[in-house]
Amino acid sequence: MQPANLMLLVIVCIAVAYGLGYARSRSLAMPMGGIRHLKSLPFYYGARAALWCGIPALIVLALWAAFQGKVIQLLVIGSLPPELVPEGEGRASLLLSQISNVASGALPPGFVEAPVAEAAERLKSLRAQSRLYMTVLVVAVAVLAGFLGWLRIRPTLNARSQVETTLKWIFFACAALAILTTVGIVFSVAFETIRFFQKISFFEFFFGTQWSPQTALRADQVAAEGAFGMVPLFTGTLLISAIAMVVAVPVGLLSAIYLSEYANKRVRGIFKPLLEMLAGIPTVVYGFFAALTVAPFISDFAASFGIDASSQSALAAGGVMGIMIIPFVSSLSDDVINAVPQNLRDGSLALGATQSETMKKVIFPAALPGIMGGVLLAVSRAIGETMIVVMAAGLAANLTANPLESVTTVTVQIVTLLTGDQEFDSAKTLAAFALGAMLFVATLLLNVLALKIVRKYREQYD
């Protein structure tokens, strides 16, 4: 059984355990004169039985799902002949990818060596056995633990205290998991970045003006030496993001001001949902629109003035990206402006200020921290966008500030470097982690700067 289906089965077991625990608590209370003689309400007895059933089963399911892939890979690699056993981590990754492709049917067995085809069959067999054992073990744990929880129900049991304590630790575990996930991401990127800088110098990466990460993966391959200067990538990222923000921030902010302060209820009820529909359009649709409509229009329009413009340009990608992130700015700014207390508006108008003066002098300063949060969200969305850039701006790493030329961004190059079968011992693949680390640092610095600006303005307003 697949983990998703098994999860649904565990949820069903949890519901059954809750019902049985609830019924048992009421049946034990009836001879005593009713549920008022129970230490807790029947709900808590049912919830306690459900927790007993669900927590051990979900822990077993999570651990099995986390480690089964690695264990199966080790067993598959161990079954290979000695001459095919890979030496390095990168070669092992490539071989396992090939075996997985054969096992999934993406690669015919006739295109690989016989031991690799046999390893693919063993991989499918081990996966099937793993799913069977996982299903049996998880269901057995859920049933046994739920039965024990049901059996231990007593009228004198303080089920409410136990349930609340358990839920408190579950909430704590979820919060800790979120923090540990963030720390794990940071350290995993940092370790791979250190490995990259052991192969490529700091000076070349930070100050190099050429980006061409084409290197040989094996000693018998012929390839270019590669150039790993990140300056063209960050220049393209900043150029496209700047164009997007020039489009999104004024339009989004002014539309939020109009909808929140000037539009009547009927107009607001029509235009606000229409504006927020832009956020639900898939990015690939924006990419098609940019590549098939906006980019040719910009190229033809520039040519009519005798200006040379590329068929894929930063202006096309940034403009369409700005349209895409207008709802992020508009919706959040609208919510923040509406959250400003009404007594501030009434006091300003009572003192003789006009509606526009109230907006500029009172409402906007009070809503500025929230507006800055919306703008930061929009900037992060623009920096992390990939599909529009690929389709409208291209993959060329050009060092230019001309918005009519083709450029690329950091995220596009990360996707390009990590697409397909890669060996994680090469500088070409490790460069993706270095770019990710630099993008993380740049975003962190941007957030720190924005917080300082907001804090300074808030002090002036207070």
C-alpha positions in Angstrom: 0.0 0.0 0.0 1.2 3.5 -0.9 2.1 5.8 2.1 -0.7 8.2 1.2 -3.3 5.4 1.2 -1.8 4.0 4.4 -2.2 7.4 6.0 -5.9 7.4 5.1 -6.2 4.0 6.7 -4.5 5.2 9.9 -6.9 8.1 10.0 -9.8 5.7 9.8 -8.3 3.7 12.6 -8.0 6.9 14.7 -11.6 7.7 14.1 -12.7 4.2 15.1 -10.5 4.4 18.2 -12.1 7.7 19.2 -15.6 6.2 18.8 -14.8 3.1 20.8 -13.1 5.2 23.5 -16.1 7.6 23.7 -18.6 4.7 23.9 -16.6 2.8 26.5 -16.4 5.9 28.8 -20.2 6.4 28.6 -20.8 2.7 29.2 -18.6 2.7 32.3 -20.4 5.8 33.6 -24.0 4.6 33.2 -23.9 2.1 36.2 -22.4 4.9 38.3 -25.3 7.3 37.5 -24.1 9.2 34.4 -21.1 11.0 32.9 -21.0 13.4 35.8 -19.2 10.7 37.7 -16.4 10.6 35.2 -13.1 12.4 35.9 -13.3 14.0 32.4 -15.9 14.3 29.6 -16.3 11.4 27.3 -14.8 13.5 24.5 -11.4 13.4 26.2 -11.5 9.6 26.7 -12.2 9.2 23.0 -9.5 11.6 22.2 -7.0 9.8 24.4 -7.8 6.5 22.7 -7.4 8.1 19.3 -4.0 9.5 20.3 -2.9 6.1 21.6 -3.9 4.7 18.2 -2.5 7.4 15.9 0.8 8.6 17.4 2.7 5.3 17.4 1.4 4.3 14.0 2.3 7.7 12.5 5.7 7.6 14.0 6.4 4.1 12.5 5.0 5.3 9.2 7.2 8.4 9.1 10.4 6.5 10.1 9.7 3.7 7.6 9.1 6.2 4.8 12.2 8.2 5.7 14.6 5.3 5.8 13.2 2.7 3.4 14.7 4.5 0.3 18.2 4.5 1.7 18.1 0.9 2.9 16.7 -0.3 -0.5 19.5 1.6 -2.3 22.1 0.0 -0.2 20.7 -3.4 -0.8 20.5 -2.8 -4.6 24.1 -1.5 -4.7 25.3 -4.5 -2.6 23.7 -6.9 -5.1 25.7 -5.6 -8.0 28.9 -7.4 -9.3 32.1 -6.0 -7.8 33.1 -4.4 -11.1 29.9 -2.3 -11.3 29.9 -1.1 -7.7 30.4 2.7 -8.0 33.4 4.3 -6.2 32.2 7.8 -5.5 28.9 9.3 -4.3 28.4 11.0 -7.6 28.8 7.8 -9.6 26.5 6.0 -7.2 23.8 8.7 -7.8 24.1 8.3 -11.5 23.9 4.5 -11.4 20.9 4.5 -9.0 19.1 7.0 -11.3 19.7 4.6 -14.2 18.4 1.6 -12.2 15.3 3.6 -11.1 14.6 4.6 -14.7 14.7 1.0 -15.8 12.5 0.0 -12.9 9.9 2.6 -13.6 9.8 1.8 -17.3 11.3 5.1 -18.5 14.4 3.3 -19.9 14.1 -0.1 -21.7 16.1 -2.9 -20.1 17.8 -3.6 -23.4 19.6 -0.3 -23.3 21.5 -1.2 -20.1 23.8 -4.0 -19.0 22.3 -7.2 -17.8 23.4 -6.7 -14.1 21.8 -3.2 -14.2 18.5 -4.7 -15.5 18.6 -7.4 -12.8 19.2 -4.7 -10.2 16.1 -2.9 -11.5 14.0 -6.0 -11.0 15.4 -6.4 -7.5 14.6 -2.7 -6.8 11.0 -3.3 -7.8 10.8 -6.4 -5.7 12.3 -4.7 -2.7 9.9 -1.8 -3.0 6.9 -4.1 -3.2 8.1 -6.0 -0.1 8.8 -2.8 1.7 5.3 -1.5 1.1 3.8 -4.8 2.3 5.8 -4.9 5.5 5.1 -1.2 6.1 1.4 -1.7 5.8 1.3 -4.8 8.1 3.5 -3.1 10.7 1.7 0.2 10.8 -1.8 -1.4 10.9 -0.7 -3.8 13.6 0.8 -0.9 15.7 -2.3 1.2 15.2 -4.7 -1.6 16.3 -2.6 -2.8 19.2 -1.9 0.7 20.6 -5.6 1.7 20.1 -6.7 -1.5 21.9 -4.4 -0.7 24.8 -5.7 2.8 25.0 -9.2 1.6 24.9 -8.5 -1.0 27.6 -7.0 1.5 30.0 -10.0 3.7 30.1 -11.3 4.1 33.7 -13.8 6.5 35.3 -11.1 7.8 37.6 -8.7 8.5 34.8 -7.9 12.2 34.2 -8.1 11.9 30.4 -8.4 15.7 29.9 -5.0 16.4 31.5 -3.3 13.6 29.5 -4.8 14.7 26.2 -3.9 18.4 26.8 -0.4 17.5 27.8 0.0 15.3 24.8 -1.3 17.9 22.4 1.0 20.5 24.0 4.0 18.3 23.2 2.7 17.6 19.7 2.5 21.4 19.1 6.0 21.8 20.5 7.3 19.0 18.2 5.7 20.7 15.2 7.3 24.0 16.0 10.7 22.3 16.6 10.3 20.4 13.4 9.8 23.6 11.5 12.9 25.2 13.1 15.0 22.0 12.5 13.9 21.9 8.9 15.1 25.4 8.4 18.4 24.7 10.1 18.8 21.5 8.1 18.2 23.4 4.8 20.8 26.0 5.8 23.4 23.5 6.8 22.9 21.2 3.7 23.3 24.2 1.4 26.3 25.4 3.4 28.1 22.1 3.3 27.7 21.8 -0.5 28.7 25.4 -0.9 31.9 24.7 1.0 32.6 21.8 -1.3 32.1 24.1 -4.3 34.6 26.6 -3.0 37.1 23.9 -2.6 37.0 23.5 -6.4 36.4 27.1 -7.5 38.0 30.2 -5.9 36.0 32.8 -4.1 37.3 35.6 -6.3 36.2 33.9 -9.5 32.7 33.2 -8.2 32.0 36.6 -6.6 33.8 38.8 -9.1 33.7 36.8 -12.3 31.8 38.3 -15.2 31.5 35.1 -17.2 29.1 32.2 -16.5 29.5 29.0 -18.4 29.5 26.0 -16.1 30.3 23.4 -18.7 32.8 21.0 -17.2 33.7 17.3 -17.7 31.9 14.9 -15.4 34.4 12.1 -16.0 38.1 12.0 -16.9 37.4 10.6 -20.4 35.1 13.4 -21.4 36.1 16.5 -23.3 34.5 19.8 -22.1 35.3 23.4 -21.5 37.1 24.4 -18.3 34.0 26.3 -17.2 33.4 29.9 -15.9 31.6 30.4 -12.6 31.2 34.2 -12.2 27.9 34.9 -10.5 27.8 38.6 -11.5 25.8 38.2 -14.7 23.3 36.0 -12.9 22.7 38.4 -10.0 22.6 41.4 -12.4 19.9 39.7 -14.4 18.0 38.8 -11.3 18.1 42.3 -10.0 17.2 43.8 -13.4 14.1 41.6 -13.9 13.0 42.0 -10.2 13.4 45.7 -10.5 11.2 45.9 -13.6 8.6 43.7 -11.9 8.5 45.9 -8.8 8.2 49.0 -10.9 5.1 47.5 -12.4 3.7 45.8 -9.3 4.2 48.2 -6.5 2.6 51.4 -7.9 -0.3 49.5 -9.5 -0.9 47.2 -6.5 -0.6 49.9 -3.9 -2.7 52.5 -5.7 -5.4 49.9 -6.4 -5.4 48.9 -2.8 -5.8 52.6 -1.7 -8.7 53.0 -4.2 -10.5 49.9 -3.2 -10.2 50.4 0.5 -10.8 54.2 0.8 -12.6 55.5 -2.3 -14.5 52.6 -4.0 -18.1 51.9 -2.9 -19.1 48.4 -1.8 -20.4 47.4 -5.2 -17.3 48.4 -7.1 -15.1 46.8 -4.4 -17.1 43.6 -4.5 -16.6 43.3 -8.3 -13.0 44.5 -8.8 -11.3 43.0 -5.7 -12.1 39.3 -6.7 -11.1 40.1 -10.3 -7.8 41.5 -9.2 -7.1 38.6 -6.9 -7.8 36.1 -9.8 -4.4 37.1 -11.2 -2.8 35.2 -8.3 -4.5 32.0 -9.3 -3.2 31.9 -12.9 -0.4 29.3 -13.3 3.0 30.8 -14.0 3.4 28.8 -17.2 0.4 30.7 -18.6 2.1 34.0 -17.8 5.2 32.5 -19.4 3.3 31.7 -22.6 1.7 35.2 -22.6 5.1 36.8 -22.1 6.8 34.7 -24.8 4.1 34.8 -27.4 2.5 38.2 -26.9 4.6 40.7 -24.8 8.1 39.8 -26.0 7.3 40.0 -29.8 5.3 43.3 -29.2 8.3 44.8 -27.4 10.7 43.7 -30.1 8.5 45.0 -32.9 7.8 48.3 -31.1 11.5 48.9 -30.5 12.3 48.0 -34.1 9.8 50.7 -35.3 12.1 53.3 -33.6 15.2 51.7 -34.9 16.2 50.2 -31.6 17.6 46.7 -31.6 15.7 44.5 -29.1 16.0 40.8 -28.5 13.1 38.4 -29.0 13.7 37.4 -25.4 14.2 40.4 -23.1 14.3 41.3 -19.5 11.6 43.9 -20.1 9.1 41.3 -21.3 9.8 38.9 -18.4 9.9 41.7 -15.7 6.7 43.3 -17.0 4.7 40.1 -17.1 6.1 39.1 -13.7 5.0 42.5 -12.3 1.5 41.8 -13.5 1.6 38.4 -11.8 2.6 39.8 -8.4 0.2 42.8 -8.4 -2.3 40.8 -6.2 0.4 40.1 -3.6 0.9 43.8 -3.1 -2.7 44.9 -3.6 -4.4 42.3 -1.4 -2.0 42.5 1.5 -1.9 46.3 1.3 -5.7 46.4 1.2 -6.0 44.2 4.3 -3.5 46.3 6.2 -5.1 49.6 5.3 -8.5 48.3 6.4 -7.0 47.2 9.7 -6.1 50.8 10.6 -8.5 51.8 13.4 -11.5 53.9 12.2 -11.0 56.4 15.0 -7.8 57.6 13.4 -9.7 58.4 10.2 -12.5 60.1 12.2 -10.1 62.2 14.2 -8.3 63.4 11.1 -11.5 64.3 9.3 -12.8 66.0 12.4 -9.8 68.2 12.5 -10.5 69.4 9.0 -8.2 67.2 6.9 -9.5 66.0 3.5 -9.8 62.4 2.6 -6.6 62.5 0.6 -4.7 64.2 3.4 -6.0 61.7 5.8 -4.7 58.9 3.6 -1.3 60.5 3.2 -0.7 61.8 6.7 -2.5 59.2 8.9 -3.6 56.0 7.3 -0.5 55.3 5.1 2.0 55.9 7.9 0.0 53.6 10.2 -0.2 50.9 7.5 3.4 51.2 6.3 4.8 48.2 8.2 2.2 45.9 6.7 2.6 47.4 3.3 6.4 46.8 3.5 5.6 43.2 4.4 3.5 42.9 1.2 6.2 44.5 -0.9 8.8 42.2 0.6 6.6 39.2 -0.2 6.3 40.5 -3.8 10.1 40.9 -4.0 10.6 37.3 -2.8 8.1 36.1 -5.3 9.9 38.0 -8.1 13.3 36.7 -7.2 12.1 33.1 -6.9 10.2 33.0 -10.2 11.6 30.7 -12.8 9.1 29.8 -15.5 8.4 33.3 -16.9 12.1 34.0 -17.0 12.9 30.8 -18.9 10.2 31.4 -21.5 10.5 35.2 -21.9 14.1 36.1 -21.0 16.0 33.0 -22.0 19.0 31.3 -20.5 21.8 33.5 -21.7 24.0 34.9 -18.9 24.6 38.3 -20.3 26.1 41.1 -18.1 24.0 44.0 -19.1 21.7 46.6 -17.8 19.8 46.9 -21.0 16.2 45.7 -20.4 15.8 44.9 -24.1 18.5 42.2 -24.1 18.2 38.6 -23.1 19.3 37.8 -19.5 18.9 35.0 -17.0 18.4 34.7 -13.2 19.9 32.8 -10.4 16.8 30.5 -9.9 16.8 29.6 -13.6 20.4 28.5 -13.5 19.8 26.5 -10.4 17.1 24.6 -12.1 19.2 24.2 -15.2 22.2 22.8 -13.2 20.1 20.3 -11.3 18.0 19.0 -14.2 18.7 15.4 -15.3 21.2 13.0 -14.1 24.0 14.8 -12.3 27.1 13.9 -10.4 27.3 15.8 -7.1 31.1 15.7 -7.1 31.5 18.2 -10.0 31.8 21.9 -9.7 28.9 22.3 -12.3 26.4 20.7 -10.0 27.8 22.1 -6.7 27.5 25.6 -8.3 23.7 25.4 -7.8 24.2 25.2 -4.0 26.5 28.1 -4.0 24.0 30.2 -6.0 21.3 29.1 -3.6 23.4 30.1 -0.6 24.1 33.5 -2.1 20.4 34.0 -2.9 19.6 33.1 0.7 22.1 35.7 2.0 20.8 38.3 -0.4 17.2 37.8 0.7 18.2 37.8 4.4 20.0 41.2 3.9 17.0 42.5 2.1 14.7 41.6 5.0 17.0 43.1 7.5 17.2 46.4 5.5 13.4 46.5 5.2 12.9 45.9 9.0 15.3 48.8 9.7 13.3 51.1 7.4 10.0 50.1 9.0 11.4 50.5 12.5 12.7 53.9 11.7 9.5 55.1 10.2 7.4 53.6 13.0 9.5 55.6 15.5 8.8 58.8 13.6 5.1 58.0 13.5 4.8 57.1 17.1 
